[in-house]
Amino acid sequence: MYELIFLGLDLTILHQLVQEIIDAIGTKQPAKAKKKIESASLLLNSLLDVSANDDDLITLSKYESLILMLENKLK
C-alpha cells in the first residue's frame, strides 16, 4: 500500500518535471531544460528500479519515451 502512495507522489513529481522541460524548451531555455531532463531521468530510473506492477511499468515507459524525445529535441 505504501509503495503505491509513494509511486503516485513520484509520478506526480515526474509529470511536473516533464512539464517544466516542455516549458523550458518552449521559452528557449535549453540549459534549464537539460537540467530538468537530468533530474527527470534520475527519478525515472529510480522508479523503474522499484516498480513491479505492469501498469506502472507501462506508464513509466511512456514517460521514458517522452523524455528521450524531448532530449533529442534539444540536440
Secondary structure, DSSP 8 states (H G I E B T S, - for coil): -HHHHHHHHHHHHHHHHHHHHHHHHHTT-HHHHHHHHHHHHHHHHHHHHH---HHHHHHHHHHHHHHHHHHHHH-
